[in-house]
Amino acid sequence: MAEVIDTTPTTSRAELLHRLELALAALPAEERTAVVAAHGYGEGPVGAAVELDLDSADADALTRNALQLLRAALADVDIDDA
């Protein structure tokens, strides 16, 4: 018999949002501002650069670093679960 995989979600949407809020709060201020502007508000690196008064390359680097930190903080969560 084939192995049965449990496809029942283990992380609720509310729990995922709570964990994301905690992970965002733990970010350094510049990374948090960059990722919220770029991805939360959909403004991309240009929006992050404007918010932080940086050139777009530096803002992009902060955004990418923030995403890596968020991925690490939420590594145990399967996005398909939410």
N, C-alpha and C positions, 0 to 999 in steps of 0.2 A: 504494500500500500504506500502511496506517495505521502511524503511528509506534509502535514497540514500546517499552514501558516496562519497565525491569528492576525486578521486584518482589522480588528476592532481598534478604533483610535484610542491611544493611551494619554494623549495630551489634548485637553479641551482648548478651544479657541481663547477662552478667558484666561486660562493658565498660560498659554503661549504669549498673549499680550502682556500679562503680568511679568513674565520672565523677560520679555523684550524691554519693558520699561525699566526693570532692575538692571539689565545689561547696559542700556543706554545711560542710566544714571551713574554707572561705574566707570564710564569712559572719561578720559581727560576732556576738559571743556572744549578745546579746539576741535578734537575729533568728533565729539558729540554734535557741535554746531555744524561741522562740515557734512556729516552723514545725514543729519536731519534736513539741512538745506538741499543737499544733492538728491537724496532718495525719498525722504519723507515728504518734502514739498515738490519733488520732481523737477528741481531747478538745475540739476547736474553740477559738474564742477564749477561752472561759471557762477551759479548761485552761491555755492560755498565760498568762492573767491570774493564775491561781493560782500557776503556776510562777515567774512574774516579779514577783509581788506588785504588779501594776498594775491599773488599771481595765480593763474589757473593751474599751473603745474604743481605748485605747493598745495593748493586746495585739493587737487585730485589725489595727491599722495596722502594727505590727511584722511580723505574720504576712504581710500583703499585700506589704510591702516585701521580705521574704525570698523569697516566691514569685516576685516580679519578678526578683530577683537570680538565683535558680535558673533561671528560664526563660531569662534572658540567657546564663548560663553553659552551658546545654544547648541553645541555639538551633539548633545544627547537627544535632541528633539528632531523627530522626523517631520518635516514640513507637511507631508501628506497626511499626517495625523490630525492636523488642525481643521 
